């Protein structure tokens, strides 16, 4: 077995024990939002989210030191299985993070078996979570929209990582994926990229700062094995756990921000 195979197997086993989680990037419109000063640690989440469906609960947490707001949601989703005589309720959790000083985009983390009934996390955030947060925090249900990545933002150099695999959309509506050693020279040799006719649909990189593999998709989704624990509201009410969790999420948020260049 060569060294490349050993590294691949090691990384696979490492990620198998540290599950990949999905993150969604939403762009926050500057039109019609409330003043930043209205979002502060004195807010009561029950008042903010008083019009939520009875199956959903929300909580708001603030990181006063760095100016971040975390909007946590928990939805009870009924699921039926052929071997059970009754429906069972499962938790569908999200963590949504915004920066109070910049207020330019939101990063959302979805977890829960209930997503099986709602499509993928992208659809769930776009159709349900974004309108609810928009209505509650900014009086505008359409203020948050999924942010697709541009051609420049789909460059692996932008994300400060070594390219591991790449998926390209070809002009005839076909796609091709390339992975393995010396991938950059391989796609150039095959005249797949750079090529003005082909668009990057997905890249998978290894980022040394996080020591993680990260998958970035053009449609606004990211996957990274960053948080192996639970994200339920009752778990994150524990101060030490939330502090550890918030630091990781803030690091990821700022990493995304430098990649997409969202600045006021």
Residue frames as qw, qx, qy, qz and C-alpha x, y, z in Angstrom:
[[0.000, 0.888, 0.460, 0.000, 0.00, 0.00, 0.00],
 [0.432, 0.413, -0.032, 0.801, 1.47, 3.36, -1.04],
 [0.195, -0.191, -0.447, 0.852, 1.61, 6.41, 1.22],
 [0.303, -0.101, -0.217, -0.922, -1.28, 8.13, -0.59],
 [0.611, -0.296, -0.659, -0.323, -3.61, 5.20, 0.10],
 [0.483, -0.275, -0.656, 0.510, -2.59, 5.14, 3.74],
 [0.014, -0.084, -0.192, 0.978, -3.28, 8.88, 4.11],
 [0.448, -0.180, -0.429, -0.763, -6.66, 8.50, 2.37],
 [0.623, -0.327, -0.709, -0.041, -7.72, 5.62, 4.65],
 [0.359, -0.218, -0.528, 0.738, -6.52, 7.47, 7.75],
 [0.150, 0.003, 0.009, -0.989, -8.47, 10.61, 6.79],
 [0.544, -0.252, -0.582, -0.549, -11.58, 8.53, 6.03],
 [0.583, -0.342, -0.697, 0.240, -11.45, 6.84, 9.43],
 [0.211, -0.126, -0.346, 0.906, -10.79, 10.17, 11.13],
 [0.319, -0.073, -0.158, -0.931, -13.85, 11.76, 9.57],
 [0.564, -0.275, -0.725, -0.283, -15.99, 8.68, 10.18],
 [0.479, -0.391, -0.639, 0.458, -15.49, 9.25, 13.91],
 [0.078, -0.441, -0.188, 0.874, -16.10, 12.98, 13.58],
 [0.428, 0.575, 0.688, 0.112, -19.23, 13.33, 11.42],
 [0.182, 0.164, 0.314, 0.917, -19.45, 15.86, 8.62],
 [0.098, 0.657, 0.579, -0.474, -22.00, 18.57, 9.31],
 [0.321, 0.561, 0.492, 0.583, -23.76, 20.83, 6.83],
 [0.145, -0.547, -0.216, 0.795, -23.58, 24.62, 6.99],
 [0.333, 0.706, 0.534, 0.326, -25.66, 27.02, 4.91],
 [0.268, -0.212, -0.019, 0.940, -24.65, 30.58, 3.99],
 [0.139, 0.795, 0.583, 0.098, -27.47, 33.16, 3.72],
 [0.284, 0.251, 0.055, 0.924, -27.04, 36.73, 2.54],
 [0.116, -0.673, -0.563, 0.465, -28.63, 39.44, 4.67],
 [0.257, 0.698, 0.350, 0.570, -30.13, 42.32, 2.68],
 [0.280, -0.083, -0.304, 0.907, -29.33, 45.82, 3.90],
 [0.262, -0.293, -0.275, -0.878, -32.80, 47.10, 3.07],
 [0.636, -0.442, -0.305, -0.554, -35.51, 47.29, 5.71],
 [0.679, -0.174, -0.642, 0.311, -33.68, 45.74, 8.65],
 [0.463, -0.863, -0.200, -0.003, -33.98, 47.04, 12.19],
 [0.051, 0.865, -0.423, 0.264, -31.23, 49.12, 13.73],
 [0.638, 0.211, -0.685, 0.281, -28.33, 47.03, 14.97],
 [0.071, -0.319, 0.568, -0.755, -28.76, 48.58, 18.41],
 [0.738, -0.190, 0.025, -0.647, -32.14, 46.86, 18.73],
 [0.923, 0.016, -0.386, 0.004, -30.42, 43.47, 18.86],
 [0.043, 0.611, -0.605, 0.509, -28.78, 43.25, 22.27],
 [0.326, 0.029, -0.908, 0.261, -28.46, 40.94, 25.23],
 [0.269, 0.088, 0.526, -0.802, -31.51, 42.49, 26.94],
 [0.573, 0.066, -0.425, -0.697, -33.87, 41.06, 24.35],
 [0.609, -0.062, 0.692, -0.382, -36.32, 38.38, 25.43],
 [0.029, 0.134, -0.869, -0.476, -36.37, 35.51, 22.95],
 [0.172, 0.458, 0.856, -0.169, -39.97, 34.68, 23.91],
 [0.234, 0.753, 0.206, -0.580, -41.02, 38.15, 22.79],
 [0.062, 0.518, -0.583, -0.623, -38.92, 38.04, 19.63],
 [0.215, 0.064, -0.898, -0.379, -40.31, 34.70, 18.51],
 [0.400, 0.131, 0.608, -0.673, -43.81, 34.97, 19.96],
 [0.697, 0.394, -0.028, -0.599, -45.48, 34.12, 16.62],
 [0.118, 0.372, -0.899, -0.200, -43.68, 30.83, 16.03],
 [0.746, -0.114, -0.530, -0.388, -45.59, 27.57, 15.36],
 [0.726, -0.555, 0.234, -0.334, -46.36, 25.57, 18.50],
 [0.986, 0.020, -0.007, 0.166, -44.02, 22.78, 17.37],
 [0.608, 0.475, -0.185, 0.609, -41.04, 25.14, 17.29],
 [0.482, -0.838, -0.114, 0.229, -39.06, 26.90, 19.99],
 [0.521, 0.664, -0.133, 0.519, -36.35, 29.53, 19.62],
 [0.586, -0.712, -0.091, 0.376, -33.67, 30.94, 21.87],
 [0.411, 0.835, -0.123, 0.345, -31.20, 33.79, 21.38],
 [0.747, -0.506, -0.019, 0.432, -27.71, 33.91, 22.84],
 [0.257, 0.950, -0.129, 0.125, -25.18, 36.71, 22.62],
 [0.793, -0.097, -0.085, 0.595, -21.41, 36.73, 22.57],
 [0.078, -0.980, -0.131, 0.129, -20.91, 40.25, 23.89],
 [0.518, -0.569, 0.358, 0.529, -17.11, 40.16, 23.56],
 [0.334, -0.085, 0.663, 0.665, -17.09, 39.58, 19.81],
 [0.358, 0.340, -0.023, -0.869, -20.49, 41.00, 18.86],
 [0.260, 0.007, -0.869, -0.421, -22.16, 37.80, 17.67],
 [0.647, -0.035, 0.315, -0.693, -25.73, 36.67, 18.02],
 [0.059, 0.055, -0.986, -0.149, -26.75, 32.98, 17.98],
 [0.672, 0.004, 0.036, -0.739, -30.33, 32.07, 17.11],
 [0.074, -0.122, 0.989, -0.044, -31.10, 28.50, 18.19],
 [0.686, 0.009, -0.121, -0.717, -34.18, 26.61, 17.06],
 [0.178, -0.066, 0.974, -0.124, -35.72, 23.28, 17.98],
 [0.633, 0.088, -0.226, -0.735, -38.57, 21.77, 16.00],
 [0.527, -0.047, 0.816, -0.233, -40.46, 18.63, 16.95],
 [0.468, 0.324, -0.539, -0.621, -41.00, 16.68, 13.75],
 [0.806, -0.030, 0.481, -0.344, -43.37, 13.67, 13.67],
 [0.301, 0.426, -0.780, -0.345, -42.07, 10.60, 11.84],
 [0.893, -0.024, 0.232, -0.385, -43.79, 7.28, 11.15],
 [0.066, 0.444, -0.877, -0.170, -41.99, 3.96, 10.71],
 [0.694, -0.015, -0.554, -0.459, -43.58, 0.73, 9.47],
 [0.569, -0.075, -0.780, 0.251, -42.54, -1.18, 12.60],
 [0.031, -0.115, -0.540, 0.833, -44.08, 1.36, 15.00],
 [0.006, 0.602, 0.794, 0.083, -47.80, 1.72, 15.65],
 [0.074, -0.933, -0.296, 0.189, -47.64, 5.43, 16.37],
 [0.417, 0.793, -0.111, 0.430, -45.77, 8.55, 15.28],
 [0.683, -0.454, -0.176, 0.545, -42.64, 9.50, 17.16],
 [0.115, 0.992, 0.003, 0.045, -41.32, 13.03, 17.50],
 [0.786, -0.025, 0.018, 0.617, -37.71, 13.83, 16.69],
 [0.185, -0.841, -0.025, 0.508, -35.73, 17.03, 17.14],
 [0.614, 0.553, 0.206, 0.524, -34.63, 19.11, 14.20],
 [0.417, -0.764, -0.090, 0.484, -32.12, 21.66, 15.48],
 [0.545, 0.658, 0.062, 0.516, -30.43, 24.66, 13.91],
 [0.431, -0.638, -0.080, 0.633, -27.83, 27.14, 15.06],
 [0.424, 0.767, 0.248, 0.412, -27.76, 30.42, 13.13],
 [0.530, -0.511, -0.084, 0.672, -24.97, 32.92, 13.70],
 [0.318, 0.848, 0.188, 0.381, -24.80, 36.60, 12.71],
 [0.509, -0.083, -0.228, 0.826, -22.33, 39.35, 13.50],
 [0.069, -0.837, -0.471, 0.270, -23.96, 42.37, 15.15],
 [0.209, -0.652, 0.179, 0.707, -21.33, 44.82, 13.89],
 [0.064, -0.220, 0.666, 0.710, -21.35, 43.79, 10.24],
 [0.558, 0.399, 0.529, -0.500, -24.80, 42.20, 9.77],
 [0.333, 0.514, -0.493, -0.618, -24.03, 41.02, 6.24],
 [0.656, 0.097, -0.671, -0.330, -24.62, 37.28, 6.20],
 [0.721, -0.383, 0.391, -0.425, -25.79, 34.42, 8.38],
 [0.334, 0.320, -0.885, -0.053, -24.23, 30.98, 8.80],
 [0.790, -0.217, 0.149, -0.554, -26.59, 28.14, 9.72],
 [0.084, 0.290, -0.951, 0.073, -25.87, 24.66, 11.05],
 [0.778, -0.090, -0.134, -0.607, -28.59, 22.00, 10.71],
 [0.121, 0.226, -0.955, 0.152, -28.85, 18.74, 12.59],
 [0.549, 0.046, 0.564, -0.615, -31.65, 16.24, 13.12],
 [0.292, 0.129, 0.925, 0.207, -33.39, 13.20, 11.69],
 [0.353, 0.674, 0.498, -0.415, -36.44, 15.32, 10.89],
 [0.115, 0.598, -0.396, -0.687, -34.64, 16.77, 7.87],
 [0.220, 0.035, 0.924, 0.311, -35.57, 13.54, 6.08],
 [0.218, 0.651, 0.722, -0.079, -39.13, 14.84, 5.81],
 [0.073, 0.891, 0.119, -0.432, -38.17, 18.35, 4.74],
 [0.658, 0.716, -0.105, 0.206, -35.70, 17.76, 1.92],
 [0.718, 0.109, -0.292, 0.622, -32.09, 18.73, 2.45],
 [0.377, -0.556, -0.327, 0.665, -30.77, 21.38, 4.89],
 [0.148, -0.006, 0.285, 0.947, -30.57, 23.96, 2.11],
 [0.268, -0.467, -0.612, -0.579, -34.30, 23.72, 1.46],
 [0.484, -0.616, -0.586, 0.209, -35.15, 23.73, 5.17],
 [0.342, -0.394, -0.136, 0.843, -33.12, 26.87, 5.90],
 [0.034, 0.084, 0.406, 0.909, -34.38, 28.66, 2.79],
 [0.342, -0.432, -0.617, -0.562, -38.08, 27.86, 3.14],
 [0.591, -0.638, -0.492, -0.041, -38.56, 27.80, 6.92],
 [0.602, -0.468, -0.243, 0.600, -35.75, 29.13, 9.12],
 [0.301, 0.086, 0.156, 0.937, -34.79, 32.21, 7.05],
 [0.219, -0.572, -0.406, -0.678, -38.37, 33.57, 6.82],
 [0.611, -0.661, -0.433, 0.054, -38.97, 32.99, 10.55],
 [0.567, -0.359, -0.121, 0.731, -35.76, 34.73, 11.62],
 [0.186, 0.270, 0.290, 0.899, -36.31, 37.50, 9.07],
 [0.342, -0.670, -0.461, -0.470, -39.83, 38.18, 10.38],
 [0.654, -0.641, -0.348, 0.200, -38.82, 38.07, 14.04],
 [0.575, -0.392, -0.013, 0.718, -35.56, 40.04, 13.98],
 [0.204, -0.149, 0.312, 0.916, -36.04, 42.35, 11.00],
 [0.445, 0.525, 0.396, -0.608, -39.80, 42.51, 10.31],
 [0.517, 0.582, -0.387, -0.494, -39.09, 41.17, 6.82],
 [0.888, -0.074, 0.448, -0.081, -39.50, 37.46, 5.98],
 [0.818, 0.539, 0.087, 0.182, -37.62, 37.86, 2.68],
 [0.063, -0.945, 0.320, 0.011, -34.54, 39.61, 4.07],
 [0.444, -0.489, 0.739, 0.136, -32.43, 36.43, 4.18],
 [0.838, 0.462, -0.121, -0.262, -31.65, 34.57, 0.95],
 [0.899, -0.158, 0.287, 0.291, -29.36, 31.62, 0.31],
 [0.067, 0.868, -0.358, -0.336, -26.05, 32.95, -0.94],
 [0.935, 0.290, 0.114, 0.172, -24.62, 31.08, -3.92],
 [0.529, -0.570, 0.310, 0.547, -20.86, 31.25, -4.36],
 [0.450, 0.821, -0.165, -0.310, -19.40, 33.10, -7.34],
 [0.860, 0.425, -0.215, 0.185, -16.76, 31.80, -9.76],
 [0.202, 0.675, -0.506, 0.498, -14.04, 33.54, -7.76],
 [0.547, -0.470, 0.477, -0.502, -15.33, 32.11, -4.49],
 [0.985, 0.034, 0.092, -0.143, -15.25, 28.59, -5.91],
 [0.542, 0.617, -0.511, 0.254, -11.46, 28.78, -6.30],
 [0.845, -0.338, -0.362, 0.202, -9.71, 26.53, -3.78],
 [0.465, 0.205, -0.272, 0.817, -7.06, 29.20, -3.14],
 [0.280, -0.572, -0.071, -0.768, -9.81, 31.50, -1.85],
 [0.806, -0.504, -0.131, -0.281, -10.56, 29.01, 0.93],
 [0.109, -0.733, 0.637, -0.212, -6.88, 28.62, 1.89],
 [0.830, -0.171, 0.505, -0.164, -6.77, 24.91, 1.25],
 [0.089, -0.343, 0.840, 0.410, -5.12, 22.18, -0.78],
 [0.707, 0.194, -0.219, -0.644, -7.43, 20.83, -3.48],
 [0.445, -0.160, 0.872, -0.129, -8.48, 17.21, -2.89],
 [0.337, 0.370, 0.825, 0.263, -11.29, 16.83, -5.45],
 [0.180, 0.338, -0.079, -0.920, -13.22, 18.98, -7.89],
 [0.410, 0.485, 0.772, 0.031, -16.56, 18.64, -9.70],
 [0.008, -0.283, 0.296, 0.912, -17.04, 20.60, -12.92],
 [0.556, 0.587, 0.487, -0.329, -20.17, 21.44, -14.87],
 [0.355, -0.056, 0.619, 0.698, -19.60, 21.06, -18.62],
 [0.265, 0.204, -0.183, -0.924, -21.45, 23.04, -21.31],
 [0.473, -0.080, -0.723, -0.497, -23.52, 20.03, -22.38],
 [0.664, -0.468, 0.061, -0.580, -25.06, 19.85, -18.88],
 [0.897, -0.074, -0.410, 0.147, -22.84, 16.95, -17.86],
 [0.384, -0.847, 0.333, -0.156, -20.61, 16.91, -14.80],
 [0.817, 0.262, -0.441, 0.263, -17.20, 15.39, -14.21],
 [0.588, -0.784, 0.185, -0.075, -15.38, 14.79, -10.92],
 [0.675, 0.477, -0.449, 0.338, -11.63, 14.51, -10.56],
 [0.619, -0.740, 0.222, -0.142, -9.73, 13.48, -7.45],
 [0.948, 0.024, -0.035, 0.315, -6.40, 12.02, -6.47],
 [0.579, -0.483, 0.125, 0.645, -2.78, 13.10, -6.46],
 [0.238, -0.200, 0.368, 0.876, -1.52, 16.13, -8.39],
 [0.302, 0.643, 0.698, -0.091, -5.10, 17.08, -9.13],
 [0.116, 0.834, 0.013, -0.539, -4.35, 20.65, -10.19],
 [0.030, -0.479, 0.680, 0.554, -1.94, 19.58, -12.91],
 [0.292, 0.206, 0.924, 0.135, -4.31, 16.77, -13.91],
 [0.314, 0.750, 0.532, -0.236, -7.30, 19.02, -14.62],
 [0.100, 0.799, -0.257, -0.535, -5.04, 21.46, -16.47],
 [0.190, -0.285, 0.844, 0.412, -3.50, 18.67, -18.55],
 [0.265, 0.404, 0.871, 0.088, -6.98, 17.38, -19.46],
 [0.003, -0.188, -0.273, -0.944, -7.96, 20.95, -20.36],
 [0.295, -0.618, -0.728, -0.040, -10.84, 20.80, -17.91],
 [0.264, -0.952, -0.157, 0.002, -9.77, 23.84, -15.93],
 [0.211, 0.517, 0.216, -0.801, -8.98, 26.64, -16.43],
 [0.135, 0.272, 0.786, 0.538, -11.58, 26.53, -19.19],
 [0.217, 0.043, 0.073, -0.973, -14.02, 29.34, -19.84],
 [0.579, -0.122, -0.541, -0.597, -16.72, 26.84, -20.80],
 [0.635, -0.255, -0.719, 0.124, -16.59, 24.80, -17.59],
 [0.331, -0.684, 0.171, -0.628, -17.84, 25.93, -14.16],
 [0.223, 0.154, -0.860, 0.433, -16.78, 24.61, -10.78],
 [0.615, -0.473, -0.405, -0.484, -19.78, 23.05, -9.00],
 [0.792, -0.606, 0.012, -0.071, -17.97, 21.68, -5.95],
 [0.430, 0.588, -0.594, 0.341, -14.51, 21.57, -4.43],
 [0.843, -0.522, -0.129, 0.035, -13.12, 19.55, -1.56],
 [0.317, 0.725, -0.427, 0.437, -10.07, 20.94, 0.16],
 [0.733, -0.384, -0.422, 0.371, -7.91, 20.28, 3.19],
 [0.040, -0.887, 0.087, -0.452, -7.50, 23.35, 5.38],
 [0.592, 0.164, -0.589, 0.525, -4.43, 23.29, 7.62],
 [0.150, -0.375, 0.348, -0.846, -5.77, 25.84, 10.15],
 [0.773, -0.213, 0.116, -0.587, -8.84, 23.72, 10.96],
 [0.105, -0.303, 0.946, 0.037, -7.02, 20.47, 10.15],
 [0.583, 0.346, 0.641, -0.361, -10.21, 19.40, 8.41],
 [0.196, 0.191, 0.727, 0.629, -11.49, 18.49, 4.99],
 [0.275, 0.504, 0.316, -0.755, -14.07, 21.01, 3.77],
 [0.307, 0.375, 0.751, 0.449, -16.52, 20.58, 0.90],
 [0.141, 0.476, 0.110, -0.861, -17.79, 23.79, -0.70],
 [0.358, 0.451, 0.768, 0.279, -20.71, 23.66, -3.12],
 [0.104, 0.221, 0.277, 0.929, -21.74, 26.49, -5.42],
 [0.343, -0.599, -0.567, -0.449, -25.32, 26.44, -4.09],
 [0.276, -0.696, 0.205, -0.631, -24.26, 27.83, -0.69],
 [0.911, -0.395, -0.038, -0.118, -23.62, 24.60, 1.22],
 [0.193, 0.646, -0.696, 0.248, -20.48, 23.68, 3.14],
 [0.930, -0.295, -0.196, -0.094, -19.60, 20.44, 4.87],
 [0.269, 0.582, -0.620, 0.452, -16.97, 20.15, 7.59],
 [0.749, -0.357, -0.546, 0.114, -16.46, 17.82, 10.58],
 [0.136, 0.543, -0.313, 0.767, -16.13, 20.65, 13.08],
 [0.420, -0.325, 0.454, -0.716, -18.58, 19.88, 15.88],
 [0.370, -0.002, -0.921, -0.120, -19.21, 16.23, 16.87],
 [0.024, 0.187, 0.772, -0.607, -21.49, 17.04, 19.82],
 [0.074, 0.680, 0.729, 0.032, -25.17, 17.88, 20.18],
 [0.104, 0.193, 0.072, 0.973, -26.58, 21.33, 19.42],
 [0.308, -0.659, -0.665, -0.166, -29.85, 21.08, 21.32],
 [0.109, -0.769, 0.037, -0.629, -30.85, 24.23, 23.18],
 [0.752, -0.643, 0.007, -0.143, -30.86, 22.54, 26.57],
 [0.878, -0.057, -0.020, 0.475, -27.29, 21.32, 25.96],
 [0.435, 0.452, 0.007, 0.779, -26.04, 24.74, 24.88],
 [0.380, -0.845, -0.114, -0.358, -27.58, 26.38, 27.95],
 [0.815, -0.449, -0.026, 0.366, -24.62, 24.99, 29.84],
 [0.017, 0.967, -0.146, -0.209, -22.21, 27.95, 29.93],
 [0.413, -0.539, 0.642, 0.356, -18.92, 26.09, 29.41],
 [0.580, 0.263, 0.724, 0.265, -20.27, 24.03, 26.53],
 [0.364, 0.877, 0.313, 0.005, -21.75, 27.08, 24.80],
 [0.149, -0.884, 0.319, 0.309, -18.50, 29.00, 25.20],
 [0.474, -0.274, 0.744, 0.383, -16.56, 26.19, 23.53],
 [0.499, 0.521, 0.671, 0.171, -19.19, 25.83, 20.81],
 [0.205, 0.951, 0.168, -0.161, -19.43, 29.57, 20.10],
 [0.254, -0.720, 0.479, 0.432, -15.67, 29.93, 19.70],
 [0.469, 0.011, 0.791, 0.393, -15.63, 27.22, 17.04],
 [0.370, 0.716, 0.585, 0.087, -18.60, 28.70, 15.23],
 [0.012, 0.948, -0.044, -0.315, -17.12, 32.20, 15.32],
 [0.361, -0.473, 0.639, 0.487, -13.86, 30.87, 13.85],
 [0.431, 0.307, 0.783, 0.326, -15.83, 29.21, 11.06],
 [0.215, 0.888, 0.385, -0.130, -17.95, 32.33, 10.47],
 [0.094, -0.868, 0.266, 0.408, -14.84, 34.51, 10.12],
 [0.436, -0.188, 0.759, 0.446, -13.25, 31.93, 7.83],
 [0.389, 0.593, 0.678, 0.194, -16.30, 32.07, 5.54],
 [0.064, 0.945, 0.163, -0.277, -16.31, 35.85, 5.70],
 [0.218, -0.666, 0.483, 0.525, -12.73, 36.17, 4.47],
 [0.421, 0.077, 0.812, 0.398, -13.45, 33.72, 1.68],
 [0.263, 0.691, 0.641, 0.207, -16.58, 35.45, 0.36],
 [0.304, 0.149, 0.047, 0.940, -15.28, 38.96, 1.06],
 [0.236, -0.768, -0.519, -0.291, -18.42, 40.18, 2.79],
 [0.391, -0.229, -0.324, 0.830, -17.50, 43.50, 4.36],
 [0.055, 0.885, 0.421, -0.190, -19.38, 46.69, 5.15]]
